Amino acid sequence: MSKYYKNITCRCTILVAFLFCFMQGNSQDIQFSQFYSSPLYLNPAFAGSAHHHRIITQNRWQWPGLDAKYNTYSLTYDSYFNQLRSGIGLMVTHDRQGSGSYNTTEVQGLYSHELHLSENYTIRVGAQAGMVTKALNVGDKTFTDQYTNRGYDANSPSGEDLTNPRKNMLDISLGTIFYSKNLWVGLASNHVNSPNQSYVIGTSSRLPVKYSVVGGYKIPLVHNKHMAYLEDEKDISITPTFIYKFQGKSDQVDIGVYGQYDQLLCGIWYRGIPMKQYQPDIQNNESMIFQVGWHFSDFGVGYSYDLVVSKLHSAMPKGAHEINLTYIIHKHHKGAKPMKRLPCPHFYKGS
């Protein structure tokens, strides 16, 4: 077989796998390494958890060294109503894969309610609902029936039947968070209605429910005898955190620690389940994640980098980059006593 036809076969094989994956398979959700910096995407119960107006934008560029070009953009707004003990939020997310060949856009509305169980313990419950649009662009793709003995014929129509290259579907998610002054645990169920994501009319490909468990414990250091010289108003702490999520046949763990020194926030995590192997020679290691953040007044910025430690590193994917911008607009509750704030890592102060 000539080199020319080998290249054609390779391209066709990749395309068939691509289409099969997205038209018939069960695709997995996007993810953010700075998961506490995108709280509304993490769990709808986080809506209004800042007790102020909050605007967050988060951008992720994954594996820029490969042609896959995974780019994700997210913009969220949420606020809190003290008299109703309720939060609302709006989240817009756009994900691009394969130089725009496969695009997903989500517009979600969120609601949460806060219930104080006692002076020390609080629980939040939340729900979200919205529309998800998945679009498949095959205009710049070539198919096997467009190749002849003379090579590629651009004027030859493809016989591929993509009846519905755009898919709109309703998406519903639920979540809850339990927390005290230093401890929190959250549960979330995304896509509880398992929407049909198939592009082909008359066929079904249900999006699996994604379950996630997240938690952490904040350890303040300002009262430690070795740091007694520091001012009490400084937020100085270390916070071990974890998130475990599973969807369909896939699962994943992120485990690590944040360190906060007043305006500076640093973190390191490991992503993977090393004791679980997909095959005897393939260990479940994915990446090491490094984060640094800084806040000034009510504005915060965070950057993280995913260092690939799996066998994929031999392809030189150049990791993943994430940038987070958070802006808090303080609401003044006249005569109201300070509200209990989640101990999760954050970029804002005040009650």
Secondary structure, 3 states (H helix, E strand, C coil): CCHHHHHHHHHHHHHHHHHHHHHCCCCCCCCCCCHHHCHHHHCHHHCCCCCCEEEEEEEEEECCCCCCCEEEEEEEEEEEECCCCEEEEEEEEEEEECCCCEEEEEEEEEEEEEEECCCCCEEEEEEEEEEEEEEECCCCCCCHHHEECCEECCCCCCCCCCCCCEEEEEEEEEEEEEECCCEEEEEEEECCCCCECCCCCCCCCECCCEEEEEEEECEECCCCHHHCCCCCCCCEEEEEEEEEEEECCEEEEEEEEEEEECCEEEEEEEEEEEEEEEECCEEEEEEEEEEEEEEECCEEEEEEEEEECCHHHHHCCCCEEEEEEEEEECCCCCCCCCCCCCCCCCCCCCC
